Amino acid sequence: MPSALTYLVGGTGLLAEDSWERRHELTFALELNRAECEFLTGARADAERRLAALSNRARTTEERATVACLRADLYMTLDQSSRAVAVGLDYLRHLGIDWSPHPTERGSTARV
């Protein structure tokens, strides 16, 4: 995994300044895989910063879902379940589903 991280750092370093506009898919993939490698090699603060930035760069529902899942995994690993739930709920809001983090006993308070 450290070798993969080295290659991903090198790859992102080779990208042009306008790579987010001209090569979004490639840039997103490199940054996402870099964040995952950082997470798995213990550089969790770096992974958290990178994933937060990626959540703002995601264009598609699939990209948003991928980032949300990795962020939730990171927060669960850090024993920050409330932050993991917040990430999931934020993703659902993007889809038009508004759930409360504290549902009542009567059931979900989802509003679609």
Buried (B, 14 or more C-beta within 10 A) or exposed (E): EEEBBEBBEEBBEEBEEEBBEEBBEBBBBBBBBBBBBBBBBEBBEBBBEBBEEBBEBBEEEEBBBBBBEBBBBBBEEBEBEEBBBBBBBEBBEBEEEEBEEEEEEEEEEEEE
